[in-house]
């Protein structure tokens, strides 16, 4: 190959390299899909809510304000994603149950509480999801077949308001006077009969 041919080949390679370097590129599809958009998150939660089919969060009468310690504590209703004053969900006698998706005993207790809540004459039962993501909670409730009215509380404001220990599961009975009493016997409900005995 002559010197002129070699130089021509070198120039051609450099020209191709320059074109490749300057050619506009589309965004990396992996990077583009790494962070879901707000719309995607909304659609996913809507689908998870539909799958879970939870009963609506109870709302007391306009003049019923619920336990004083819970007034003004805002949480998100898992059934529809709307903010709700948690005191308005327990305006009469009720059971408040704290749980998390990683808590194995919580799963069995939720099924017991759901079975109790379906009985005629049962008091309201409200499940409060803590230390867990909303989507994960909805997915687990759907898997368990639990339809309890439920709220999610990322800042843990409800437990702080009632000065609850961080042990899970944890349940409280709300009396007719609005006073919350921690359930210590049993520590975890394992039967509907236990719930009936504690609620009275």
ChimeraX attribute file (.defattr): number of C-alpha atoms within 10 A of each C-alpha:
attribute: neighborCount
match mode: 1-to-1
recipient: residues
	/A:1	5
	/A:2	7
	/A:3	8
	/A:4	9
	/A:5	10
	/A:6	11
	/A:7	11
	/A:8	12
	/A:9	12
	/A:10	11
	/A:11	12
	/A:12	12
	/A:13	11
	/A:14	12
	/A:15	12
	/A:16	10
	/A:17	12
	/A:18	11
	/A:19	10
	/A:20	11
	/A:21	10
	/A:22	8
	/A:23	8
	/A:24	8
	/A:25	8
	/A:26	6
	/A:27	8
	/A:28	8
	/A:29	8
	/A:30	8
	/A:31	8
	/A:32	11
	/A:33	9
	/A:34	8
	/A:35	10
	/A:36	10
	/A:37	10
	/A:38	9
	/A:39	9
	/A:40	11
	/A:41	13
	/A:42	13
	/A:43	11
	/A:44	13
	/A:45	20
	/A:46	16
	/A:47	15
	/A:48	22
	/A:49	22
	/A:50	14
	/A:51	15
	/A:52	23
	/A:53	20
	/A:54	21
	/A:55	14
	/A:56	16
	/A:57	25
	/A:58	18
	/A:59	17
	/A:60	15
	/A:61	11
	/A:62	7
	/A:63	8
	/A:64	14
	/A:65	21
	/A:66	25
	/A:67	22
	/A:68	12
	/A:69	16
	/A:70	23
	/A:71	15
	/A:72	13
	/A:73	17
	/A:74	20
	/A:75	24
	/A:76	21
	/A:77	24
	/A:78	30
	/A:79	22
	/A:80	17
	/A:81	16
	/A:82	12
	/A:83	14
	/A:84	18
	/A:85	18
	/A:86	28
	/A:87	24
	/A:88	24
	/A:89	28
	/A:90	29
	/A:91	23
	/A:92	20
	/A:93	19
	/A:94	21
	/A:95	27
	/A:96	22
	/A:97	23
	/A:98	27
	/A:99	26
	/A:100	22
	/A:101	19
	/A:102	14
	/A:103	13
	/A:104	12
	/A:105	15
	/A:106	20
	/A:107	18
	/A:108	16
	/A:109	21
	/A:110	25
	/A:111	21
	/A:112	20
	/A:113	24
	/A:114	20
	/A:115	16
	/A:116	21
	/A:117	21
	/A:118	14
	/A:119	10
	/A:120	7
	/A:121	8
	/A:122	16
	/A:123	20
	/A:124	21
	/A:125	27
	/A:126	24
	/A:127	23
	/A:128	25
	/A:129	24
	/A:130	23
	/A:131	16
	/A:132	15
	/A:133	14
	/A:134	22
	/A:135	16
	/A:136	15
	/A:137	24
	/A:138	28
	/A:139	18
	/A:140	17
	/A:141	23
	/A:142	18
	/A:143	11
	/A:144	14
	/A:145	16
	/A:146	22
	/A:147	23
	/A:148	26
	/A:149	22
	/A:150	29
	/A:151	29
	/A:152	27
	/A:153	24
	/A:154	15
	/A:155	12
	/A:156	16
	/A:157	16
	/A:158	23
	/A:159	17
	/A:160	13
	/A:161	13
	/A:162	16
	/A:163	10
	/A:164	14
	/A:165	10
	/A:166	12
	/A:167	9
	/A:168	18
	/A:169	19
	/A:170	22
	/A:171	26
	/A:172	21
	/A:173	22
	/A:174	24
	/A:175	17
	/A:176	14
	/A:177	11
	/A:178	20
	/A:179	16
	/A:180	21
	/A:181	14
	/A:182	18
	/A:183	19
	/A:184	11
	/A:185	9
	/A:186	11
	/A:187	12
	/A:188	20
	/A:189	23
	/A:190	16
	/A:191	15
	/A:192	17
	/A:193	12
	/A:194	17
	/A:195	21
	/A:196	12
	/A:197	8
	/A:198	15
	/A:199	17
	/A:200	7
